[in-house]
Amino acid sequence: MSSRLNFSILAVVLTLTGVAWAVYHGRLPPADFTFNNATEIKSLDPALVTGVPEGRIIEGIYEGLVQLHPQTRQPQPGAAERWEISDDKLTYTFHIRKNAVWTNSDPVTAHDFVYSLRRFIDPRTASQYAYQAWYAKNAKRYTLGSAGIKPGDPVEVELNLEPGEVETKRGKLLHGTLVEIIEREGMDPKKYQPGDRVLVVEIDGKQHKFTSSDKRGDLPKDLELCRQVLLDFREVGIRAVDDHTLVTELAYPTPFWLQLMGFYPLFPVNQKCIEEHGAPYWTYPENIVTNGAYDVVLRRVRDRVRLAKSDTYWDRDNVKLNTIDALAVEQQTTGYNLYELGEVDWIVDPPPVVLREKLKSGESLDDLNPSRQFGTYYYLLNTTRPPLNDPRVRRALVLALDRAEITRVATGAGEQPARSLVPPGLPQYQSQMHPEENIEEARRLFAEAGYPEGRGFPRLEILYNTHEQHQTVAELVRKQWQRALGITVVTRNQEWPTVLDAQNQLKFDVSRRSWIGDYLDPYTFLDMFVTGGENNNTGWSNAKYDQLITDAKVEPDEQNRLAMLAEAERILMEELPIVPIYYYVSRNMVKPHIRGFYNNLQDIHPLRAIWIDREGETPSDYAPGGGE
């Protein structure tokens, strides 16, 4: 049977599955533009998410200080109409546009950004991306809480909330000077549950002893409960001069600071909404208050998020789409079928067989144009679990993989096997590679580690989020490891939020992960794996690696900075707490009538820029010959 006939039969099967999906989920009036977001989103809180699917929605409903151009990804005015940068590159002054408003009609002010950035780095928020704001002066010390302060520092004491107050509200603040830190010795933990430390703070000439705990109980008379004691936020380089002027002061020059201001975790949120409704209720469509091009009008779990053009957005006249649907269809085949039926205008991951057949056909394609992307697909190894705590075992697992087979069977859009974390292609940076596949060396390392021919090696589990391609990759890896090393490997799939929770709690052996650069610099990949890094999720630690990453932050010479990062990546590729598998290429299929959709290295496509031109169905900006 020819491949073309196979493809035709597949199309019939896909049609039937797509019709079944549409009937099962019921019908709404069609949106102007529909895309498949490929999974259920975890949250609409910018501070609490790290995934690309969430980012697509959040970038549509919120707006940061800057926008990133849909094609070049260069900063342009957003909520800030202009900005100035000091000669020493340390101070950025943003001027908030006076016609920017929230969907509740309140003006967007510099104070909203101060509140949001403060919430973002607050240790109680526990944002995995908090480190992206640590370039601001003293921001990291603020996030570290009591571990970030020392005697003599100005501090703020956040008092506990009154009974019945919404948890997302900040407690009353007291300001003082830290006098002493007393470790918790001699206290009776049976009577109450204080924090790890007692902090002596002088306030208005009087000394107070505070311990952090949300629970009330029997305390010594001289001890007071509080939520937390932090460095005084007035020491952090984020402040509002007035309603329309925001100043950020950096600890050292950061060439990608403006790009970060256009990155969704640092977008503003509405304080009034958060404190009125509490979490997670403030993110519900009936409650959420946003400042972007679109409003959330519907969220139907495992179905879709519907957005509608905002009546309050300052640039609404240039927003062309009235309604957008983001579907949560995890099955690639179903998503592709909906695309073929005309139910969907954009899919982010067509089935590999479809990609291969289309790209091999030699026909002119006006809806498919794979392009190099600044992203890597890899596996995390939990180095806190034996035997994965042994570098020899990790190296053997990496050397036993046939990545060429994986990209040939599981992908289909021209993805290249990966032997580094940072994808190749950045000017002036040379990605550091681990050795090529070598099964004999892998077996030797296994034997040296005490597992000759796999004997005595415990069962290994690969955890991945539900998705056809992730399943195919996991099955190929499972078979390769079993065949090459003689070990038992099983696979387990879970929904994306569950996988993220398991990774955050280190409750896995091996787990699927990927990273698309937050900005176009190797630092966006390498700073993840510092000791205790919020996105490390491996338990791995290396002091020299940490020092190189720290030194690179403040290195003024660009050539030296990149050399430090390359040395750090070399260490990472020697110790291998991760298993690089392949480098991404964009896989989007986009209908020819879609405009404003461009290939770019980050594969990010702002919804505010998209519009429709059905006149003649001519090729879109995305198609071959269009902008990249």
KEKE-447689 format. One record per residue (C-alpha): x, y, z. Coordinates in pm, whole numbers, padded with zeros to 5 digits, always signed. Layout:
residues N
XYZ...
***
This chain:
residues 628
+00000+00000+00000+00150+00335-00101+00227+00607+00152-00014+00836-00031-00296+00581+00013-00202+00541+00379-00229+00916+00414-00574+00918+00250-00704+00648+00485-00564+00840+00780-00748+01152+00664-01080+00960+00667-01014+00832+01018-00919+01180+01132-01240+01323+00987-01451+01080+01184-01266+01148+01509-01293+01523+01456-01666+01510+01397-01707+01300+01711-01508+01557+01913-01718+01848+01786-02045+01671+01864-01929+01558+02208-01820+01904+02318-02122+02083+02182-02120+02392+01967-02085+02760+02040-02125+03034+01782-01799+03013+01584-01518+03248+01681-01346+03470+01425-01022+03280+01484-00973+02937+01643-00649+02764+01731-00565+02444+01913-00361+02518+02226-00299+02141+02258-00363+02110+02632-00563+02234+02929-00400+02543+03077-00291+02536+03440-00384+02892+03537-00436+03247+03412-00218+03392+03688+00098+03522+03512+00309+03469+03824+00221+03102+03864+00264+02949+03519+00567+02854+03311+00414+02682+03008+00382+02797+02648+00007+02711+02631-00063+02941+02925+00163+03208+02778-00038+03221+02455-00353+03312+02648-00190+03543+02902-00018+03745+02627-00361+03801+02474-00537+03922+02788-00259+04117+02964-00007+04371+02845+00336+04438+02991+00539+04754+02988+00660+04662+02640+00527+04451+02356+00757+04226+02158+00721+04261+01784+00545+03956+01632+00819+03909+01373+01145+04050+01509+01067+04002+01883+01222+04342+01948+01072+04560+02224+00815+04822+02125+00575+05036+02332+00311+04853+02531+00155+04980+02853+00456+05211+02860+00446+05454+02568+00819+05530+02600+01122+05477+02823+01470+05606+02889+01781+05408+02984+02061+05567+03186+02411+05589+03042+02535+05319+03282+02250+05086+03166+02129+05042+03524+01820+05264+03542+01515+05226+03319+01242+05489+03344+00908+05381+03195+00627+05626+03117+00288+05457+03150+00044+05571+02883-00247+05772+03026-00508+05595+02811-00423+05246+02943-00709+05109+03156-00818+04784+03319-01134+04607+03211-01303+04745+03523-01227+05094+03379-00966+05182+03642-00651+05341+03497-00338+05128+03466-00072+05301+03676+00289+05264+03774+00163+05152+04116-00003+04850+03947+00336+04743+03815+00499+04793+04155+00227+04580+04318+00256+04310+04051+00635+04290+04049+00640+04289+04428+00385+04006+04432+00589+03824+04166+00905+03815+04383+00721+03769+04714+00831+03432+04861+00470+03350+04950+00374+03369+04583+00632+03096+04512+00667+03190+04146+00900+02955+03959+00995+03249+03738+01075+03490+04023+01442+03476+03931+01365+03662+03607+01315+03977+03816+01629+03928+04024+01823+04152+03787+01656+04441+03973+01857+04565+04269+01793+04358+04585+01506+04165+04424+01668+03829+04498+01717+03922+04864+01348+04005+04885+01250+03666+04742+01478+03486+04987+01271+03615+05278+01437+03583+05619+01732+03410+05451+01799+03728+05254+01841+03965+05548+02105+04026+05813+02128+04240+06129+02126+04610+06046+01906+04570+05737+01584+04770+05702+01300+04518+05704+00924+04497+05664+00715+04278+05891+00395+04151+05731+00142+04078+06003-00104+03790+05987-00445+03851+05836-00751+03888+06048-00989+03587+06053-01206+03584+05740-00976+03800+05529-00897+03676+05180-00562+03493+05172-00440+03686+04867-00457+04015+05055-00134+04144+05205-00118+04178+05580-00049+04509+05751+00316+04612+05722+00545+04734+05997+00883+04883+05910+01192+04859+06125+01553+04743+06150+01663+04384+06200+01859+04355+06524+01918+03982+06564+01828+03642+06425+01771+03367+06683+01755+03008+06565+01468+02797+06697+01630+02621+06992+01465+02562+07326+01115+02628+07194+00839+02376+07246+00706+02280+06899+00416+02089+07062+00251+02412+07166+00275+02599+06839+00433+02579+06495+00655+02884+06443+00889+02943+06153+01251+02840+06152+01373+03159+06315+01291+03429+06564+01371+03773+06427+01432+04063+06661+01320+04384+06492+01347+04736+06629+01038+04944+06545+01011+05304+06666+01281+05246+06926+01127+04928+07070+01245+04574+07008+00994+04306+06901+01049+03931+06858+00869+03788+06554+00831+03435+06425+00665+03348+06095+00356+03129+06110+00000+03142+05982-00111+02933+06280-00199+03082+06614-00109+02907+06939+00040+02943+07282+00350+03160+07258+00590+03309+07508+00463+03652+07603+00751+03829+07433+00704+03647+07098+00475+03778+06822+00343+03594+06518+00369+03737+06170+00336+03614+05815+00694+03693+05718+00986+03927+05771+01147+04048+05449+01397+04302+05331+01215+04636+05316+01076+04652+04963+01184+05015+04946+01537+04874+04912+01438+04689+04592+01501+04866+04262+01135+04896+04166+00943+05212+04247+00668+05441+04122+00766+05808+04099+00405+05901+04029+00098+05741+03870+00258+05732+03526+00631+05690+03595+00792+05360+03690+01163+05327+03761+01356+05001+03772+01715+05001+03898+01929+04700+03808+02208+04543+04009+02420+04520+03692+02367+04589+03321+02123+04337+03175+02102+04358+02794+01775+04161+02780+01588+04357+03052+01350+04516+02802+01275+04176+02651+01189+04050+02999+00946+04339+03042+00758+04188+02747+00764+03837+02899+00427+03732+03040+00524+03636+03402+00618+04002+03458+00286+04138+03332+00068+04340+03569-00230+04199+03760-00513+04390+03923-00471+04424+04300-00834+04508+04367-00954+04196+04183-00705+03963+04356-00783+04092+04704-01159+04089+04652-01198+03737+04513-00894+03544+04636-00720+03255+04461-00802+03091+04231-01137+03266+04200-00993+03596+04080-00885+03421+03758-01236+03297+03675-01394+03461+03366-01669+03624+03569-01413+03789+03801-01085+03843+03619-00971+04199+03545-00710+04240+03269-00546+04514+03063-00472+04348+02729-00626+04331+02384-00874+04058+02480-01106+03968+02766-01174+03616+02893-01544+03543+02843-01552+03161+02876-01333+02886+03011-01471+02537+02962-01237+02277+03112-01091+02030+02860-01263+02220+02582-01166+02584+02525-01096+02934+02644-01293+03199+02455-01157+03551+02428-01339+03863+02308-01192+04191+02192-01159+04430+02484-01366+04748+02479-01121+04914+02716-00787+04834+02552-00603+05152+02451-00517+05020+02101-00848+04843+02035-00891+05010+01694-00592+04810+01567-00717+04478+01710-00890+04308+01417-01042+03990+01564-01359+04013+01772-01349+03661+01916-01083+03391+01956-01118+03030+02071-00819+02844+02219-00903+02473+02216-00758+02221+02462-00742+01922+02225-00450+01701+02331-00482+01443+02052-00279+01553+01751-00496+01356+01511-00815+01519+01635-00659+01864+01620-00542+01807+01264-00883+01683+01159-01049+01995+01298-00798+02197+01096-00880+02003+00779-01254+02049+00841-01208+02425+00870-01300+02428+01239-00952+02547+01338-00726+02810+01176-00398+02721+01347-00258+02405+01501+00075+02402+01681+00162+02034+01643+00022+01832+01351+00074+01452+01364+00429+01359+01254+00293+01137+00975+00106+01434+00831+00415+01653+00846+00632+01392+00681+00384+01326+00401+00328+01694+00330+00696+01782+00332+00788+01482+00114+00514+01547-00138+00709+01818-00317+00389+02015-00360+00376+02389-00297+00249+02439+00058+00080+02761+00164+00003+02660+00523+00318+02482+00646+00662+02638+00681+00881+02476+00951+01150+02708+01083+01441+02684+01325+01334+02754+01682+01521+02853+01999+01407+02550+02195+01518+02206+02316+01320+01891+02401+01485+01701+02686+01431+01469+02981+01493+01559+03343+01677+01306+03560+01598+01308+03932+01950+01310+04074+01818+01278+04431+01712+00918+04360+01966+00636+04340+02102+00521+04103+02041+00847+03908+02257+01026+04164+02555+00851+04000+02700+01057+03709+02816+00735+03541+02458+00608+03525+02331+00937+03387+02605+00945+03125+02530+00588+03023+02161+00668+02974+02254+00960+02751+02507+00763+02546+02261+00478+02492+02012+00691+02299+01971+00687+01923+01836+01039+01871+01836+01001+01494+01579+00723+01527+01370+00938+01760+01360+01235+01525+01299+01009+01225+01006+00821+01384+00853+01058+01638+00880+01407+01493+00853+01481+01123+00923+01852+01067+01300+01835+01034+01391+01838+01405+01762+01778+01467+01906+01544+01734+02026+01744+02035+02353+01699+02221+02343+02029+02412+02091+02226+02614+02137+02558+02432+02030+02520+02068+02294+02608+01809+02255+02923+01602+02313+03214+01839+02572+03460+01708+02906+03442+01894+02799+03150+02116+02916+02791+02063+02682+02534+02218+02871+02272+02423+02799+01915+02314+02808+01586+02503+02958+01284+02317+02768+01107+02044+02582+00778+02090+02816+00504+02213+02642+00192+02340+02963+00009+02429+03077+00300+02647+02730+00317+02803+02749-00053+02895+03098-00008+03036+02981+00281+03257+02683+00077+03376+02912-00210+03473+03152+00027+03646+02858+00170+03844+02767-00183+03960+02504-00283+03705+02671-00517+03452+02424-00593+03172+02164-00410+03378+02162-00661+03665+02043-00510+03991+01927-00188+03830+01586-00080+03965+01287-00027+03738+01299+00316+03578+00984+00517+03504+00950+00784+03235+00681+01040+03318+00537+01255+03039+00236+01475+02983-00046+01328+02775+00030+01381+02408+00073+01144+02116+00421+01261+02025+00546+01255+02385+00416+00898+02408+00601+00798+02091+00926+00953+02217+00888+00785+02558+00826+00445+02400+01130+00480+02175+01350+00582+02469+01212+00294+02675+01294+00039+02406+01639+00183+02338+01740+00180+02705+01607-00170+02757+01778-00300+02443+02111-00130+02503+02144-00159+02880+01928-00458+02978+01715-00260+03225+01340-00246+03283+01179+00084+03183+00811+00176+03205+00624+00485+03090+00343+00681+03255+00140+00971+03120-00039+01238+03324-00207+01568+03248+00031+01862+03219-00049+02027+03557+00007+01692+03732+00341+01642+03559+00451+01993+03660+00359+01923+04022+00557+01597+04016+00859+01777+03872+00840+02055+04129+00826+01800+04413+01090+01570+04260+00842+01281+04255+00967+01111+03938+01261+00917+03797+01277+01057+03445+01037+01321+03316+00975+01494+02987+01050+01865+02970+01123+02126+02707+01239+02485+02706+01180+02767+02460+01410+03061+02526+01240+03343+02716+01479+03579+02538+01746+03529+02274+02049+03462+02492+02208+03139+02623+02151+03264+02977+01778+03186+02949+01866+02813+02932+02164+02793+03162+02044+02990+03463+01772+02727+03516+02017+02472+03654+02180+02663+03937+02149+02501+04278+01790+02531+04397+01681+02702+04076+01304+02721+04045+01314+02544+03707+01601+02309+03789+01368+02020+03887+01654+01768+03896+01806+01812+04242+02144+01858+04071+02399+02098+04218+02748+02205+04115+02933+02487+04291+03156+02573+03995+02855+02587+03764+02676+02817+04009+02977+03048+04027+03009+03071+03649+02642+03163+03614+02676+03422+03891+02993+03570+03741+02839+03584+03393+02559+03802+03530+02795+04086+03613+03063+04039+03346+03072+04358+03135+03274+04212+02847+03038+04025+02615+03300+03783+02485+03404+03689+02840+03040+03655+02946+02964+03410+02666+03282+03215+02743+03167+03176+03105+02830+03050+02989+02995+02803+02751+03210+02670+03036+02896+02629+03248+02722+02439+02971+03027+02215+02934+02993+02119+03303+02623+02052+03253+02697+01828+02955+02958+01638+03158+02739+01573+03461+02416+01537+03260+02126+01587+03501+01926+01618+03179+01900+01414+02860+01891+01639+02549+01681+01473+02279+01614+01714+01992+01609+02080+01896+01273+02224+01809+01156+02359+01481+00822+02535+01453+00549+02291+01341+00261+02531+01295-00002+02479+01028-00177+02808+00957-00464+02872+00717-00366+03087+00416-00615+03361+00507-00439+03435+00840-00226+03750+00855+00015+03882+01117+00157+03535+01190+00535+03523+01142+00805+03266+01198+01043+03376+01473+01303+03199+01687+01076+03192+01992+00776+03062+01794+00554+03312+01976+00262+03464+01788+00079+03745+01970-00297+03716+01927-00332+04095+01915-00138+04101+01584-00342+03836+01402-00609+03924+01149-00796+03759+00864-00800+03834+00493-01024+03595+00304-01004+03786-00022-00856+03538-00266-00709+03316+00011-00358+03429-00085-00062+03288+00111-00018+03430+00459+00284+03611+00602+00382+03274+00746+00392+03074+00421+00706+03009+00216+00822+03338+00071+00663+03529+00358+00835+03685+00658+01036+03474+00898
***
